Amino acid sequence: MSGHSKWANIKYRKESQDRKRSNLFSKLIKEIALQARSGEPDPNLNPGLAQAVERARAANLPKDNIERAIKRAAGGEGGVTYEEFTYEGYASDGVAVLVRIVTDNRNRAAASIRHVFTKHGGNLASAGSVAWLFERRGLITLEGVPEGTDHDELLMSLIEAGAQEIEEEGTTIQVYCAPTDLASLSAKIRALGATVTGAQSTMVPKSTVRVDGHAAEKVLKLINELDDNEDVQEVFANFDIPDEVLAKIG
């Protein structure tokens, strides 16, 4: 899920404190399987798989689970065929929402996504009406400057390693890059001694919509329910919600 110029109020409080971690792991494994089946089962030869593996590593998915998912997909095990597509829509106050679906049942996914939008005062939109508001970028999140490392030197090293843009919020550092550079830049950052807490190819909003009060609550309920849906792989939104409102909502 994403939105907000400060990375969705720091990724909506780190994905609402990594809620339902088992659900997250399930989605990461599904993404790895999808990418491994759609191309070479070798991350060095398959950029999509490399990005999926890097995101899984940053989320602390065990290495054995990653390797097992790749082997199963490469061997055609499991007997499940996934489809990938995107829904576009709007939440309260005109907040743009992109929903990336990976499912083995298109009809089930379509019905459930439509229900969630309607339930929380949103509506689905035609293809292309929302997508243009976002751009695909790689995002790597670091927590703090490594001990014994000068802050300015770290930032310069990040730029030399290929960072296109760097944003800081408290102790959190967000490094933006080309999606294809995600895995290689993450490796370079780790080599600098920094701890990578997030790495993903994501959709970043070009502009944001500020929402407050009841509208903000409705937006977050819609986003959370989409995130929890078994067919939803990723949710992106361009909301800007004041930190004090996020804290009040909980």
Rosetta silent file (secondary structure, phi, psi, omega in degrees, C-alpha in Angstrom):
SEQUENCE: MSGHSKWANIKYRKESQDRKRSNLFSKLIKEIALQARSGEPDPNLNPGLAQAVERARAANLPKDNIERAIKRAAGGEGGVTYEEFTYEGYASDGVAVLVRIVTDNRNRAAASIRHVFTKHGGNLASAGSVAWLFERRGLITLEGVPEGTDHDELLMSLIEAGAQEIEEEGTTIQVYCAPTDLASLSAKIRALGATVTGAQSTMVPKSTVRVDGHAAEKVLKLINELDDNEDVQEVFANFDIPDEVLAKIG
SCORE:     score description
SCORE:     0.000 S_00000001
   1 L     0.000  139.784  179.159    0.000    0.000    0.000 S_00000001
   2 L  -149.682  164.905  179.158    1.336    3.452   -0.788 S_00000001
   3 L   163.615  178.536  173.190    0.522    7.106   -0.957 S_00000001
   4 L    70.206  140.833 -177.891    1.596   10.434    0.622 S_00000001
   5 L   -66.699  -25.163  175.630    4.722   12.441   -0.155 S_00000001
   6 L   -98.125   44.210  179.460    6.395   11.048    2.998 S_00000001
   7 H    52.750   63.396  174.720    5.810    7.522    1.786 S_00000001
   8 H    49.565   54.358 -178.508    2.247    7.091    2.961 S_00000001
   9 H    49.613   53.809 -175.184    2.937    8.400    6.449 S_00000001
  10 H    54.137   64.124  174.478    5.920    6.026    6.548 S_00000001
  11 H    51.343   47.090 -177.364    4.176    3.276    4.627 S_00000001
  12 H    44.057   62.991  178.342    1.045    3.646    6.754 S_00000001
  13 H    50.514   55.913  178.008    2.981    2.979    9.918 S_00000001
  14 H    50.802   58.778  178.171    5.002    0.129    8.424 S_00000001
  15 H    54.558   45.429 -178.195    2.013   -1.669    6.947 S_00000001
  16 H    52.080   50.330  179.209    0.090   -1.131   10.211 S_00000001
  17 H    58.459   44.836  175.426    3.007   -2.706   12.078 S_00000001
  18 H    53.596   44.059 -177.234    3.305   -5.625    9.671 S_00000001
  19 L   -59.145  145.732  178.028   -0.186   -6.834   10.509 S_00000001
  20 L    49.275   63.284 -175.686   -0.955  -10.427    9.686 S_00000001
  21 H   -59.152  -34.184  179.376    2.617  -11.333    8.847 S_00000001
  22 H   -64.216  -34.302  177.277    1.634  -14.809    7.695 S_00000001
  23 H   -65.824  -39.865  177.316   -0.636  -13.177    5.104 S_00000001
  24 H   -62.629  -46.615  179.558    2.305  -11.087    3.922 S_00000001
  25 H   -60.098  -40.842  179.371    4.521  -14.158    3.588 S_00000001
  26 H   -59.980  -41.735 -179.630    1.799  -15.940    1.610 S_00000001
  27 H   -70.235  -35.970  178.051    1.627  -13.050   -0.848 S_00000001
  28 H   -64.506  -42.265  179.220    5.409  -12.902   -1.186 S_00000001
  29 H   -65.291  -39.499  177.695    5.558  -16.625   -2.000 S_00000001
  30 H   -62.328  -41.460  179.789    2.758  -16.212   -4.556 S_00000001
  31 H   -64.953  -42.013  178.617    4.676  -13.346   -6.205 S_00000001
  32 H   -61.728  -44.232  179.526    7.874  -15.406   -6.376 S_00000001
  33 H   -63.154  -42.320  179.244    5.975  -18.311   -7.948 S_00000001
  34 H   -60.387  -48.740 -177.209    4.299  -16.001  -10.465 S_00000001
  35 H   -69.327  -35.504  179.918    7.574  -14.414  -11.551 S_00000001
  36 H   -67.786  -34.951 -179.370    9.457  -17.743  -11.651 S_00000001
  37 H   -78.583  -26.214 -175.877    6.801  -19.279  -13.918 S_00000001
  38 H   -85.798   -6.011  179.914    6.595  -16.280  -16.239 S_00000001
  39 L  -158.379 -154.414  177.885   10.318  -16.315  -17.039 S_00000001
  40 L   -67.412  139.489  178.714   13.623  -17.889  -16.097 S_00000001
  41 L   -79.878   21.647 -179.619   13.652  -19.424  -12.587 S_00000001
  42 L  -117.689  115.948 -178.976   16.993  -17.686  -11.985 S_00000001
  43 L   -55.795  -27.912  179.828   16.874  -14.218  -10.343 S_00000001
  44 L   -70.775  -19.725 -178.335   20.076  -13.276  -12.202 S_00000001
  45 L  -113.324   -3.442 -175.543   18.266  -13.762  -15.533 S_00000001
  46 L  -131.517   97.992 -177.693   14.771  -12.675  -14.505 S_00000001
  47 H   -57.223  -38.468  179.306   14.427   -9.046  -13.256 S_00000001
  48 H   -63.710  -41.281  177.813   10.866   -9.612  -12.069 S_00000001
  49 H   -68.298  -39.144  178.852   11.922  -12.597   -9.983 S_00000001
  50 H   -59.990  -41.596  178.742   14.943  -10.685   -8.656 S_00000001
  51 H   -66.790  -40.249  179.172   12.648   -7.910   -7.429 S_00000001
  52 H   -64.944  -41.196  179.246   10.267  -10.419   -5.830 S_00000001
  53 H   -66.437  -40.804 -179.925   13.143  -12.179   -4.057 S_00000001
  54 H   -64.378  -41.108  177.689   14.584   -8.880   -2.828 S_00000001
  55 H   -63.571  -39.759  178.777   11.230   -7.834   -1.409 S_00000001
  56 H   -65.494  -41.143  178.270   10.936  -11.207    0.329 S_00000001
  57 H   -61.221  -43.986 -178.743   14.432  -10.892    1.794 S_00000001
  58 H   -65.167  -27.673  178.550   13.648   -7.426    3.154 S_00000001
  59 L   -87.823    4.288  179.196   10.501   -8.835    4.805 S_00000001
  60 L    66.005   30.914  171.584   12.618  -11.587    6.418 S_00000001
  61 L   -68.931  127.325 -177.306   10.975  -14.442    4.553 S_00000001
  62 L   -53.164  141.383 -178.305   13.221  -17.450    5.304 S_00000001
  63 H   -57.020  -39.925  179.931   15.700  -18.295    2.555 S_00000001
  64 H   -60.737  -38.240  179.152   14.473  -21.909    2.426 S_00000001
  65 H   -65.898  -38.857  179.205   10.935  -20.708    1.706 S_00000001
  66 H   -64.353  -49.740 -177.971   12.169  -18.518   -1.144 S_00000001
  67 H   -64.671  -37.349  179.387   14.195  -21.314   -2.737 S_00000001
  68 H   -66.014  -39.927  179.708   11.353  -23.813   -2.308 S_00000001
  69 H   -64.846  -38.605  179.073    8.868  -21.466   -4.007 S_00000001
  70 H   -67.561  -44.519 -179.129   11.202  -21.023   -6.991 S_00000001
  71 H   -63.848  -42.111 -179.701   11.830  -24.755   -7.341 S_00000001
  72 H   -63.682  -42.618 -179.948    8.126  -25.606   -7.133 S_00000001
  73 H   -67.112  -42.640 -179.027    7.252  -23.009   -9.770 S_00000001
  74 H   -65.181  -31.841 -179.522   10.090  -24.070  -12.060 S_00000001
  75 L   -89.365    0.936  179.385    9.005  -27.700  -11.793 S_00000001
  76 L    72.095   20.252 -178.425    5.371  -26.885  -12.444 S_00000001
  77 L   -77.789  159.457  175.167    4.355  -28.196   -9.031 S_00000001
  78 L   100.112  -32.464  176.713    1.219  -27.104   -7.231 S_00000001
  79 L    68.147   15.299 -178.573   -1.121  -27.216  -10.216 S_00000001
  80 L  -107.526  129.768  176.911   -2.259  -23.589   -9.702 S_00000001
  81 L  -109.480  123.276 -177.993   -2.305  -21.107  -12.576 S_00000001
  82 L  -100.939  143.988  170.904   -2.382  -17.448  -11.604 S_00000001
  83 E  -107.582  148.717  179.221   -3.711  -14.497  -13.570 S_00000001
  84 E  -125.639  128.419  176.609   -2.403  -10.987  -13.006 S_00000001
  85 E  -157.419  173.287 -174.724   -4.380   -7.806  -13.655 S_00000001
  86 E  -127.124  138.687  171.406   -5.105   -4.380  -12.149 S_00000001
  87 E  -106.360  145.492  176.841   -8.241   -2.607  -10.944 S_00000001
  88 E  -121.412  144.566 -179.268   -8.457    1.180  -10.779 S_00000001
  89 E  -168.364 -172.586 -179.811  -10.828    3.174   -8.607 S_00000001
  90 E  -131.461  139.941  171.822  -11.453    5.974   -6.168 S_00000001
  91 L   -96.695 -168.511  179.710  -11.874    6.079   -2.396 S_00000001
  92 H   -57.428  148.548  176.891  -13.495    8.935   -0.443 S_00000001
  93 H    60.862   25.234  175.126  -12.626   12.518   -1.445 S_00000001
  94 H    76.001   20.041  176.814  -11.268   11.428   -4.818 S_00000001
  95 L   -68.990  124.824 -179.061   -8.288    9.424   -3.505 S_00000001
  96 E   -78.707  138.441 -177.457   -6.938    7.375   -6.412 S_00000001
  97 E  -132.940  128.966  173.229   -6.488    3.644   -5.777 S_00000001
  98 E  -112.338  131.331 -179.012   -4.644    1.021   -7.832 S_00000001
  99 E  -123.665  115.630  178.432   -5.188   -2.637   -6.925 S_00000001
 100 E   -93.501  123.775 -175.740   -2.889   -5.288   -8.359 S_00000001
 101 E  -107.993  136.620  168.461   -4.521   -8.725   -8.431 S_00000001
 102 E  -131.158  111.246 -170.766   -2.850  -12.138   -8.644 S_00000001
 103 E  -144.685  159.284  173.097   -5.510  -14.838   -8.538 S_00000001
 104 L  -103.894    7.310 -179.620   -6.515  -18.314   -9.627 S_00000001
 105 L  -149.722   93.236 -175.390  -10.176  -17.218   -9.858 S_00000001
 106 H   -61.043  -41.381 -178.170  -10.877  -13.992  -11.769 S_00000001
 107 H   -63.536  -42.040  178.028  -14.628  -14.013  -11.062 S_00000001
 108 H   -62.684  -44.521 -179.128  -14.102  -14.349   -7.318 S_00000001
 109 H   -62.693  -45.550 -178.671  -11.546  -11.549   -7.320 S_00000001
 110 H   -59.976  -45.201 -178.485  -13.755   -9.211   -9.359 S_00000001
 111 H   -65.346  -42.544 -176.381  -16.761   -9.696   -7.093 S_00000001
 112 H   -70.757  -38.138 -179.938  -14.806   -9.236   -3.855 S_00000001
 113 H   -68.194  -42.333  177.749  -12.954   -6.104   -5.012 S_00000001
 114 H   -61.096  -40.278  179.575  -16.152   -4.466   -6.232 S_00000001
 115 H   -62.327  -43.578 -178.457  -17.791   -5.271   -2.891 S_00000001
 116 H   -63.674  -44.544  179.129  -14.974   -3.669   -0.884 S_00000001
 117 H   -61.040  -46.901 -178.693  -15.078   -0.428   -2.888 S_00000001
 118 H   -64.025  -42.240 -177.484  -18.861   -0.160   -2.577 S_00000001
 119 H   -59.325  -35.146 -174.365  -18.853   -1.022    1.136 S_00000001
 120 L  -109.206   25.806  173.254  -16.462    1.831    1.978 S_00000001
 121 L    75.552   18.908  177.888  -17.899    4.564   -0.237 S_00000001
 122 L  -104.823 -176.656  176.211  -15.546    4.119   -3.160 S_00000001
 123 E  -153.872  147.536  176.405  -16.099    3.174   -6.773 S_00000001
 124 E   -76.342  154.215 -177.961  -14.253    1.353   -9.530 S_00000001
 125 E  -127.816  168.007 -179.558  -13.112    3.335  -12.573 S_00000001
 126 L   -72.327  156.799 -179.078  -12.303    2.577  -16.193 S_00000001
 127 L   -58.328  131.102  177.749   -8.856    1.352  -17.219 S_00000001
 128 L    93.955  -13.388 -176.355   -6.329    4.179  -17.461 S_00000001
 129 L   -74.786  -21.073 -178.153   -8.311    6.711  -15.442 S_00000001
 130 L  -117.662  -33.465 -172.707   -6.107    6.298  -12.351 S_00000001
 131 H   -56.310  -33.699 -176.764   -2.889    4.606  -13.495 S_00000001
 132 H   -67.378  -14.508  179.623   -1.461    7.786  -15.038 S_00000001
 133 H   -80.677   -4.248 -177.389   -1.338    9.370  -11.564 S_00000001
 134 E  -125.340  158.168  173.688    1.406    6.931  -10.522 S_00000001
 135 E  -133.254  142.212 -178.330    4.887    6.011  -11.728 S_00000001
 136 E   -76.947  126.024  179.088    6.748    2.741  -11.234 S_00000001
 137 E  -144.530  157.634  172.491    9.851    3.115   -9.060 S_00000001
 138 E   -89.399  141.094  179.199   12.089    1.012   -6.880 S_00000001
 139 E  -134.774  125.116  177.562   12.020    1.865   -3.173 S_00000001
 140 E  -119.391  129.731 -178.191   14.475    0.701   -0.526 S_00000001
 141 E  -109.631  131.637  177.955   13.908    1.592    3.122 S_00000001
 142 E  -117.200  147.777  174.778   16.692    1.853    5.692 S_00000001
 143 E  -109.513   97.793  174.822   16.360    2.306    9.419 S_00000001
 144 L    80.177  165.874  178.529   19.022    4.707   10.607 S_00000001
 145 L   -88.920  132.654 -179.961   22.663    5.312    9.740 S_00000001
 146 L   -54.735  142.991  179.881   25.021    2.387   10.493 S_00000001
 147 L   -58.135  132.932  179.708   27.074    2.867   13.663 S_00000001
 148 L    85.423    2.840 -179.457   30.396    4.514   12.925 S_00000001
 149 L  -106.762  132.843  176.862   29.199    5.880    9.551 S_00000001
 150 L   -71.826  135.658 -176.327   29.024    9.595    8.818 S_00000001
 151 H   -57.794  -50.643 -178.232   25.520   10.677    7.751 S_00000001
 152 H   -64.755  -36.529  178.664   26.656   12.789    4.790 S_00000001
 153 H   -65.717  -37.881  178.528   29.094   10.110    3.651 S_00000001
 154 H   -63.528  -46.138 -179.601   26.286    7.536    3.680 S_00000001
 155 H   -61.587  -41.093  178.387   24.057    9.750    1.535 S_00000001
 156 H   -64.841  -39.565  178.683   26.896   10.348   -0.925 S_00000001
 157 H   -64.644  -37.203  178.693   27.591    6.605   -1.072 S_00000001
 158 H   -63.818  -42.246  178.482   23.909    5.930   -1.794 S_00000001
 159 H   -64.820  -43.257  179.470   23.980    8.375   -4.707 S_00000001
 160 H   -65.368  -27.925 -178.984   27.181    6.836   -6.060 S_00000001
 161 H   -80.675   -9.574  176.833   25.559    3.390   -5.759 S_00000001
 162 L   122.017    6.522  178.599   22.688    4.434   -8.026 S_00000001
 163 L   -66.586  133.468  178.064   20.071    6.152   -5.836 S_00000001
 164 L   -89.543  -30.802 -177.059   17.923    8.570   -7.860 S_00000001
 165 E  -156.952  144.556 -179.267   16.307   10.279   -4.885 S_00000001
 166 E  -131.273  130.302  176.539   16.622   10.104   -1.093 S_00000001
 167 E  -124.496  143.986  179.083   14.016   11.141    1.483 S_00000001
 168 E  -125.031  139.834  175.973   14.395   11.169    5.267 S_00000001
 169 E  -143.624  102.584 -174.105   11.741   11.122    7.988 S_00000001
 170 L    66.502 -126.367  179.230   13.113   10.751   11.491 S_00000001
 171 L   -92.598   -0.730 -178.074   15.464    7.768   11.473 S_00000001
 172 E   -90.411  132.575  177.939   13.884    6.308    8.329 S_00000001
 173 E  -119.177  125.004  177.071   15.642    6.771    4.989 S_00000001
 174 E  -108.440  126.310 -177.744   13.825    6.012    1.729 S_00000001
 175 E  -113.947  120.625  179.763   15.964    5.472   -1.358 S_00000001
 176 E   -98.914  145.212 -179.787   14.314    5.598   -4.787 S_00000001
 177 E  -153.163  176.057  172.445   15.799    3.957   -7.872 S_00000001
 178 L   -67.206  140.160 -178.472   14.875    2.459  -11.220 S_00000001
 179 H   -53.914  -35.841 -178.663   12.845   -0.746  -10.636 S_00000001
 180 H   -71.121  -14.904 -179.471   15.420   -2.791  -12.539 S_00000001
 181 H   -95.817    2.880 -172.364   18.154   -1.579  -10.151 S_00000001
 182 H   -57.967  -52.633 -175.923   16.323   -2.702   -7.005 S_00000001
 183 H   -66.136  -44.837 -177.454   18.219   -5.926   -6.308 S_00000001
 184 H   -67.734  -39.303  179.762   21.666   -4.593   -7.212 S_00000001
 185 H   -69.788  -37.196  176.458   21.236   -1.362   -5.218 S_00000001
 186 H   -59.764  -41.566  178.822   19.951   -3.298   -2.190 S_00000001
 187 H   -63.954  -40.979  179.392   23.094   -5.440   -2.304 S_00000001
 188 H   -65.479  -38.926  179.687   25.295   -2.331   -2.492 S_00000001
 189 H   -65.793  -41.476  177.258   23.459   -0.759    0.442 S_00000001
 190 H   -63.468  -35.152  179.123   23.949   -3.879    2.546 S_00000001
 191 H   -65.904  -23.504  177.133   27.636   -3.799    1.620 S_00000001
 192 L   -78.798   -6.650  179.926   27.778   -0.310    3.159 S_00000001
 193 L    94.159    4.759 -179.107   26.686   -1.868    6.450 S_00000001
 194 L   -84.687  151.793  178.628   23.135   -0.479    6.363 S_00000001
 195 L   -96.039  118.362  178.736   20.098   -2.542    7.368 S_00000001
 196 E   -87.764  119.408 -179.329   17.475   -2.823    4.627 S_00000001
 197 E  -105.385   -5.106  177.807   13.987   -3.050    6.149 S_00000001
 198 E  -164.129  139.379  178.162   12.025   -2.805    2.904 S_00000001
 199 E  -153.108  119.272 -178.736   12.706   -3.245   -0.811 S_00000001
 200 E  -159.440  152.816  169.014   10.086   -3.273   -3.533 S_00000001
 201 E   -86.457  119.473 -170.136    9.148   -2.172   -7.001 S_00000001
 202 E  -135.048  173.024  176.799    6.201    0.081   -6.286 S_00000001
 203 E  -107.449  116.256 -176.989    3.894    2.705   -7.743 S_00000001
 204 E  -101.876  130.190 -179.000    4.608    6.192   -6.374 S_00000001
 205 E   -68.468  139.787  176.930    1.925    8.902   -6.720 S_00000001
 206 L   -77.061  -26.193  176.214    2.826   11.969   -8.785 S_00000001
 207 L  -147.651  161.919 -176.745    0.485   14.074   -6.624 S_00000001
 208 L  -123.724  161.613  177.899   -1.468   13.495   -3.414 S_00000001
 209 E  -117.788  121.453 -179.849   -4.946   14.188   -2.057 S_00000001
 210 E   -81.665  127.464  177.991   -5.207   15.451    1.507 S_00000001
 211 L  -129.115  149.108 -174.346   -7.992   13.811    3.520 S_00000001
 212 L  -141.570  169.015  171.828   -9.016   14.369    7.114 S_00000001
 213 H    55.796 -135.420 -176.131  -11.574   13.307    9.696 S_00000001
 214 H   -63.568  -36.355  179.508  -14.240   10.783    8.728 S_00000001
 215 H   -61.459  -40.826  178.894  -13.078   10.695    5.101 S_00000001
 216 H   -62.670  -40.444  179.339   -9.600    9.620    6.226 S_00000001
 217 H   -63.642  -41.899  179.783  -11.100    6.825    8.308 S_00000001
 218 H   -64.969  -40.706  179.373  -13.146    5.577    5.339 S_00000001
 219 H   -61.177  -47.736 -176.618  -10.068    5.649    3.074 S_00000001
 220 H   -67.891  -34.388  176.541   -7.976    3.613    5.509 S_00000001
 221 H   -64.610  -40.369  178.413  -10.749    1.064    6.083 S_00000001
 222 H   -64.450  -47.135 -179.446  -11.004    0.519    2.325 S_00000001
 223 H   -60.927  -45.323 -178.498   -7.216    0.201    1.949 S_00000001
 224 H   -62.868  -41.533 -178.967   -6.928   -2.199    4.891 S_00000001
 225 H   -69.191  -35.929  175.095   -9.696   -4.480    3.650 S_00000001
 226 H   -64.037  -44.057  179.361   -8.153   -4.585    0.180 S_00000001
 227 H   -57.980  -34.582 -176.620   -4.758   -5.413    1.724 S_00000001
 228 H   -81.059  -11.055 -176.911   -6.325   -8.314    3.610 S_00000001
 229 L   -70.908  134.471 -175.740   -7.951   -9.804    0.495 S_00000001
 230 L   -64.288  -24.635 -178.579   -6.352  -13.093   -0.585 S_00000001
 231 L   -91.455   -9.440 -177.801   -6.387  -12.103   -4.266 S_00000001
 232 E   -89.611  122.011  179.361   -4.839   -8.661   -3.748 S_00000001
 233 E   -91.733  -41.618 -179.969   -1.095   -8.564   -4.166 S_00000001
 234 E  -147.362  148.205  174.616   -0.523   -4.823   -3.839 S_00000001
 235 E  -128.575  133.139  178.381   -2.567   -1.684   -3.162 S_00000001
 236 E  -126.192  139.740  179.507   -1.437    1.835   -4.055 S_00000001
 237 E  -147.169  155.726 -176.749   -3.183    5.093   -3.150 S_00000001
 238 L  -108.778   37.145  178.708   -2.348    8.802   -3.304 S_00000001
 239 E   -77.720  155.040  171.422   -3.742    9.927    0.049 S_00000001
 240 E  -131.172  103.059 -177.278   -2.079   12.448    2.360 S_00000001
 241 L  -110.886  126.008  179.179   -3.420   12.011    5.889 S_00000001
 242 L   -53.820  141.944 -178.196   -2.069   14.213    8.743 S_00000001
 243 H   -57.731  -37.479 -178.624   -0.011   12.243   11.253 S_00000001
 244 H   -67.385  -29.679  177.013   -2.231   13.364   14.137 S_00000001
 245 H   -72.312  -41.091  176.737   -5.277   11.989   12.319 S_00000001
 246 H   -59.299  -42.999 -179.033   -3.521    8.649   11.725 S_00000001
 247 H   -64.063  -38.613 -178.855   -2.643    8.485   15.414 S_00000001
 248 H   -68.431  -40.869  179.975   -6.259    9.219   16.414 S_00000001
 249 H   -66.684  -33.392  177.409   -7.657    6.578   14.049 S_00000001
 250 L    95.727    0.000    0.000   -5.180    4.087   15.477 S_00000001
